[in-house]
Amino acid sequence: MRHTKLPAKAEEKIVFGQLHQVSKELAELSCNSVFDCTVDILLQDVEGRVVLNKMVNVSQATHSISLDVSKMEDGSYYAWISVGESTFLRNLTIKHKNVDSNNGVKDILAKLFT
């Protein structure tokens, strides 16, 4: 993974929220940053196999990062999110059955407000 030169205490200047599946094809990682940077995302299954490796340019206007999960099997995954010298870990559960864009949004809202 390539590291981006970041301001001091980068972990205080970029925030990653939840990584969640929003449709059968996409998962989204919410983020807010006060500077432009490159984010490296490495997604592994529970056995440690790399299923996705993506580099994304993030700006102050970026509020989420989309990941194509259409070819991934149902199950649990771990996302290693690196920016500069900081690394963050997020979990992701993929369920292709009974997931569509409307239900995904409804499920997310239900989790937020219950």
N, C-alpha and C positions, 0 to 999 in steps of 0.2 A: 504494500500500500504506500502511496505517495503522501507525504505530509505537507501541509500548507503552513507557511509562516504566519503565525497568529499573534495578536496582541497579548500582553501578559494577562494571565488568569483567563484564558479563553473559555474555560468551563463556566465562568460567570457571565459570559457575553453571548452564549448560544444555549438554547434550551430545547431539548427534545421531549415531546410528549409521548403518548402511546403509539404503538404500531398496531394497526388493526385492519382486518379485511373489510373492504367496503362493497365488494361485488365478487362474482366468481372469478373475475380476471385481475382485480386490483386490490392491493393493500396500500395503506397510506401511513406515513410517519409524519406526525405534526412537528413543526419546528419554528422557532423564532430566533433570529440572529441580528446583532447590531453591526455586523460587518460582513463583507463578501468573503466566502471561503469555499474550499472543496471538501465535500463530505464523502468518505469511503464507507460503503455498506457491504458487509459480508454476511450472507444468510446461510446458516448451517442447519441441517436436520439434527435430530437427537443423537444420531450416531456420529456426528461430527463431519459429515460429508458437505462440501460446499455446493449449494444449489443456486446461488446467485452472488455475483460480485459486481457491484455497480459504483461508479464514481459520479457524483452529482455536484454541479456548481450551485451554491446557495447564495442568495443575495438578501438584502434587508426586506425585499418584497416577497420572498419565499415563505409560505406558511405551511406547506406540506410537500412531501416527497412521495411520488407514486412508484410502486413496485409491481411488476407483472408477475402474478402468482398463478396464472391460468394453467401452466404445465406442472405445477407442484401437486404432490399427493396430499390428501388430507392428513393432518397431523400437527405436531408441535415443532417449532423452529426457533432458533436464537439468532438475533441480529446483532452483529458487532458493528457499532457506528463509530468511526474514527474521524476526528477533526483535529488537525495539528498533532500534538502529543497526547491528547485526551481521547479516551475510548469509553463509550457508553454501551450498555447491554439492554436490549429489549426482547421480550418474548412475543411470538406470533403463533396463533392457532389458525390453521387453514381448514375450512369446512366448505367444500364445493356444493354439497347438497343443501337445499333450502336457503341458499344465499342469493339474493338479488339486490340490486342497487337500492330499491325502496326499503326492503327489510333491513339491509345493512345500516342505513341511516336511522331507521326507527329503533333498531337495537342499540345503536350508539347513543341516541337521545335518551332512550329508556335507562341506560346505564348511568348517564350523566345526572338525570333528574330523579332517580329513585334511591 
